[in-house]
Amino acid sequence: MASKQPYPPPESQGPPPPYPGYPQPGQNQPPQYGAPASYAPPPQGYPAPQQVYPGQPPQPAYPGTAPVQTTVVVKEKKGGLFGFLEDAGKTLGNSIDYVARKTDEIAHEMSVPMKAMFNTGCVVQLISCTTGRALEIVQGPTGQLIVDGLGGDGPQFTNAHWTVIHEGNNIVRLHNNNNFLAIINGSTVLVNYPPRSKLGLEARFRLFQTEQFMMFESVSEPRRHIGILPDGQLKPALATGKEHHAKFGVRCIYSPFMQPAVSRK
């Protein structure tokens, strides 16, 4: 299966031009891919983050030479009924923590077919369980590229294609023509990285599988996931855990490991 044509590298460092190739939010037509000269250059990447504290950082509350006082509190074990109930409560709490950890480990285990779709070079579509539509790139009201969950389902909807870069241990990056999905300050955004540039940590996602669905957790901001609301808009990542809004079905559009079909006479 032939792969799509990549965007050419950006030609300038000025402000990004409008992007007529992507549809407006809620529209499902794919970008028009004409001759290479008709492509608009991709948007510039995010600027370097500013310092949190201007000038010198604040002094610590305690200088490094100040003595540290440690107070040890010895708690006397209670006897009788109250002691029994306290021990039972601790045992129950430890059991709940153990079950939660095992559940998370089971969710982290991926089936062989699902792993195969997230090898480097694969192109996938992510179908939201909330809307039944694909995660897509559209042009926002201000001309900025954004993401929603109202894309078309099928190979012809190229603005809903996500190319996989697998970095091991079920950690991936997902991009469409160098526009990478990322979570920054609790929001799901797109970040453009020019070819051969260093990729930021905000664009790394840890894969979790639950039944036949996948969830994408930020590596740089743990417990924050890509999520879609019922109207197709992005759910804030800081408010998205492993609930229904964070689940996506996966359709493999292209894999470099797919064997060509053999015709039988």
Secondary structure, DSSP 4 states (H G I P E B T S, - for coil): -PPPPPPPPPS-SSPPPP-TTSPPTT--PPP----GGGPPPPPPPPPPPPPSSSSSPPPPSS-TTSPPP----PPPPP-HHHHHHHHHHHHHHHHHHHHHHHHHHHHH---HHHHHHTSTT-EEEEEETTTSSEEEEEE-TTS-EEEEEEE--STT-GGG-EEEEE-STTEEEEEETTEEEEEETTEEEEEE--TTPPPPGGG-EEEEEETTEEEEEESSSTT-B-EE-TTSPEEPGGG--SSGGG-EEEEEEE-TTPPPP----
